[in-house]
Amino acid sequence: MEFCRACGVNSVRIQGLELKADPLGEEANLVRSGWRRPQSLSEGAILRLPDLEYVVRLALREVIWCRLLGANGFYVHFGYDYYVYLGSGRALLRPVVVPSRLFLEDFDSPLGPVAGDD
């Protein structure tokens, strides 16, 4: 969320959506925890920032897999072992504060550029 804001991105598009085993069970757990499910969780759906965290949680729990693409080459790609690759074709509008429990490395996404990136 912080990286989106720093890049000036306020929405992303879902690309390459794959539903994994038992998505409703894990989604039900999130809903019971107080999370609001996005109205549209489908290929090509546009997500606003409030819905982004929900989708990221599903991807990190391996309930779904997808790429998230935004304006100016912005992307979020998910890898194995909780790796999340963030990138943008534009300079940050402001510095990003990284929580101490996260590790940040300068590394290209193994998925590389994706056709349809804006």
Backbone hydrogen bonds, N-H to C=O, Kabsch-Sander energy under -0.5 kcal/mol:
donor,donor_aa,acceptor,acceptor_aa,energy
5,R,1,M,-2.3
6,A,2,E,-2.4
7,C,3,F,-1.6
8,G,4,C,-0.6
8,G,5,R,-1.1
9,V,4,C,-2.8
12,V,47,L,-2.2
13,R,69,L,-3.3
14,I,45,A,-2.4
15,Q,67,R,-2.6
18,E,65,W,-2.6
20,K,63,V,-3.3
26,E,22,D,-1.5
27,E,23,P,-2.5
28,A,24,L,-2.6
29,N,25,G,-1.6
30,L,26,E,-1.9
31,V,27,E,-2.7
32,R,28,A,-2.7
33,S,29,N,-1.4
34,G,31,V,-1.8
35,W,30,L,-2.4
37,R,35,W,-0.5
42,S,40,S,-0.6
44,G,14,I,-2.3
45,A,42,S,-2.2
47,L,12,V,-3.5
47,L,45,A,-0.5
49,L,10,N,-1.1
51,D,48,R,-1.4
52,L,48,R,-0.9
52,L,49,L,-0.8
53,E,49,L,-0.8
55,V,51,D,-1.6
56,V,52,L,-2.5
57,R,53,E,-2.3
58,L,54,Y,-2.0
59,A,55,V,-2.3
60,L,56,V,-2.7
61,R,57,R,-1.6
62,E,59,A,-1.4
63,V,58,L,-2.7
64,I,58,L,-1.0
65,W,18,E,-1.9
67,R,15,Q,-3.0
68,L,76,V,-2.4
69,L,13,R,-2.5
70,G,74,F,-2.6
72,N,118,D,-0.8
73,G,70,G,-0.6
74,F,71,A,-1.4
75,Y,87,G,-2.5
76,V,68,L,-2.2
77,H,85,Y,-2.7
79,G,83,Y,-2.8
83,Y,80,Y,-1.3
85,Y,77,H,-3.2
86,L,84,V,-0.6
87,G,75,Y,-2.0
89,G,72,N,-1.8
93,L,6,A,-4.0
94,R,6,A,-0.6
98,V,96,V,-0.6
102,L,99,P,-2.0
104,L,102,L,-0.5
107,F,105,E,-0.9
112,G,109,S,-1.4
117,D,114,V,-2.0
118,D,70,G,-0.7
